[in-house]
Amino acid sequence: MTSQKPKSRREPIRDLRRHPEPYVTVGELADYWLVSRKQIYKQIEAGTLHAIKLGPRLLRISTLEAMSFERIANMKPPARDEASRNRIDDTHLRRR
């Protein structure tokens, strides 16, 4: 029996201001802002959201940059109450 190293699973963003990680992924940010990944990529391509390219398909956005983008774009973080979280989770489970 070989011991497999468990994959580290990052916690979803609940609040950018309290997020412990210095960088976020495109997918994490899209989930947090309730938009598609494509919308995040469009903002990066337009230069309105700055990202760091770590490889041919690997981008990271500074958590501080994401907070700045929210402020400049006058975005309100989505409501994260228990009812909406459960509704999203239930929908996600039904699709499988």
C-alpha positions, 0 to 999 in steps of 0.5 A: 500500500502506498501512502498518497499525499492528500491534495490540499483543498483551499477554502472558498472565499467568504470575505476578501477582506478576511481571506487568509491567502495573499493570492486567489485563483480565477475560479475562486474569484468567479465563484465569490463574485458569482460570475463566470470565469470568462468574465474574470478573464475579460477584465484581466485582458482589458487591464482592469484587473491585474493578474500574475502569470505563473505559467502558460495556463496559470494566473493568480490575482492578488487578494489586495488587487481583487479588493481594489477592483471591487472598490473601484468598480463599486461592487458589493460583495454577494450576500453569503447568508446561510439560506443562499449558500444552501440554495447554491449548494443544493443546485450544485448537487442536483446537477450531478 
